[in-house]
Amino acid sequence: MTRVLLVDDQPLVRTGLRVMLDAQPDLEVVGEAGDGGEAIALAAALSPEVICMDVQMPGIDGLEATRRIAAEPDGPAVLVLTTFDSDDYLFQALEAGASGFLLKTASPEQLVDAVRVLAAGEALLSPAVTRRVIARFGSPVDAAPAPDEAVGELTEREAEVFRLLAEGLSNGEIAGRLYVGEATVKTHVSNILLKLGVRDRVQAVVRAYRSGFVRP
């Protein structure tokens, strides 16, 4: 059973999310918070596996709450939910440590799938999000790439996987491209995340473009 914490300053929104998620046999809403400060406290007290986090809230907003929660070792995955389809919110959420980003206009099925993806230890990195990351961090107008020693420590095969991961390919797609098993790719991805010191694939993609390892 996946434990989920809901964070939104609107009770009606929280109620709607609870109804959708509690209807699933493998998901359980264990708590609700109305602001970022309460979210931080409940994340520590309830040990959820996934947090559905609103962005704009009074007091500590969702981005700062995400940053603080993501900084904790073995913390929950954060799925940022917002009504704002804005690059600024997207990149701030990714840099804060969010593992996924979903608009509130998404369907109930998409929300449920997103929670399950994050609970499985993956990141919600859609092709659309990948394109925005590429446009932002791979843009010629950006500052010069920062040297990244950790990237240089990747093996040749890990570097291949890292490059494909940065293009937004799934483990299955990477396996097909490299003619290896999906389990082998998963092992490489785990090693890459460990060596880079990042939480998930989203953070790895950001790292790939910021370091200049991958260019559009």
N, C-alpha and C positions, 0 to 999 in steps of 0.2 A: 504494500500500500504506500503510495507516494503522498507525503505530507506537504500541503501547500499553504502558504501564508498570503493573504490578500491585503494590498496596501493601496488605498484610494481615499481621498477626503470626502467623497460622495457616497453616503450609505446606500443609495439606490444602485449605484454601479457595483458596489461590493456584493449586494444581495444578488444581482444578476449573475455575477461571476460565480458566486457560491452555488447557485442553482445549477449552472452549467457543469461545474466541476464535480460537485457532490453526486451528480447523476451518473458518474462513471464509477464502475466497480473497483477500479484500481487507484482512484484519486480521493483524497480526503482533505477538506479545508479545515485546518487546525486552529486558525485564528484570523482576526481582522485588525487592521490598523488604519487610523485616519490621518496620520502624518508620518514623516520620516523618522522623527525621534521615537515614536511608538513602535515603528517598524524595526528599528535597531534593537530595542529592548525585547520585543517579541521574538525576533530572530534568534537571540541568545537564549531565551527562556523556553521556546517551543521546538527548537531544532528542526525547522522545516527543511525539506530537500529542494523546494522551488519556491521563489517569491515572485508574485505578480505585482509589479511596482508601477504606480502612477508617477508621472514626472512633476507636474505642477501641484504643489501642496503647500499649505501654510507652515511656517517654521522651517524645519529642515526639509528641503525638497527631495524628490525621488532620486535625483542624480547624486546628491551628497550622501544620502542614505545608502545608495548602491555602492558608492566608493568606500564607505566605512565597513559595510557588510562584506564586500569582496576582499577587503584587506585582511579579514580574519582567516586563519588557516582552516582548511576543510569546511569553509562556509557554504551556504546554500547557493544554488544557481539563481540568478536574477533575470527574470523576463520583464523587460520594460514595456509598459503599455501606455500609449499616448494617442491623443486625437490629432497630434501635430505631425504631419508628414514632412518634417524639416530635417535637412542635413545637419543643422547645428545640434538638434536634439539627438539625432542618430549617433554622431561622432562623440558627443559628450557622454552618451550612455555607454558606448563601446570603450572609451578611454576610462570611464569610471569602473569598468570591470563587469558590465552586464554580459550575460551569455546569450541573450536574444533580444530582439526588438520587434514589437508587433503593434500595429495600429488597432485602435479600439473598434474600427470598422470591420475588422476581420470576423469571419464566421465563427460560430461556436466550435465547429469541427477543427478549424485552424488553431483556435486557442487550446483545445484539448491536445491536439497533436504537438503543439509547441511545448506544453508542459511535459508531455511524455518524452520528447526529444531531450529537453534539459535534464529531466530526471535520470535519463540513461547515460548522462555524462557527456553528451554531445552539445554542440552549440547550434543555435538557430541562425544559420548563415545562408540566406537565400541568394540566388544569383543577383537579384536587384540590390541587395545590401552589398554584395561583393563589388558590383560595378561602382557603387558610390564610394566604397573604400578606395578602390583603384583611382577614381577621379580625384578624390581628396588627397590621398597620400602619395599618389604617383604623378601628381601634376607638376609640370616643369616650373611653375611659379613657386613651388614650395621651397623651403630652405634646403640646403645641401644635405644629403642623407648623412645620418650620424653613424660612425663606425660601430659595428656590433661584433664583438669578439665571440659571443656565444654562437652566432650564426656560422662563424668560421670554424667552429668545432664540430659541426655536423658532418657525418660521413657522406661519401658520395651518393649513396642510395637515399639517405635521409634528406639530402639537399634536393634530390629529384622529387621526392614525395612532398617536401616543403614547397617547392615551386608550383606543383599541381594543386596542392592544398590552397595556396594563395590565389589560384585562379577560381576558387570556389567549388572544386570538384569534391564529390563525396568519396568515402572510402571505397565504395564499390566501383566508382568511375576511375579512381586512381589505380585500383587493382587491374581493371581492364586495360588501362593505358600502359601499365608496366608489366603486364602478363604475370602477375603474382596473385597469391590468395588474399582475400579481404582481411583475414586474420593477421597476415604479415603486414599489411598496410596499417592496420590498427596499432600493431606493435611499434612500427616506425613513427606513427603520429604521436603515440604516448612518449616515446623517447625524445621526439622533437620538442614537445611541450615541456618536458622535464629539463632538457638542456637550455631552453630559452627562458625557463622560469615563468611561463605564462599559464593562465588558467585553462584556456580552451582555444578552439580553432579561430574564433573571432579575434582574440588578442594576437594570435600567431599571424593572421593576415595583416593586421595593422603593423606588426613588427616587420613583416617581410617588406612592406612598401616604405616604411619609415627608414629602414636601414639601407634601402637601395638594393636589396637582394633581388627584388623583382621590380621591373618597370613595365608600364602598360605598353 
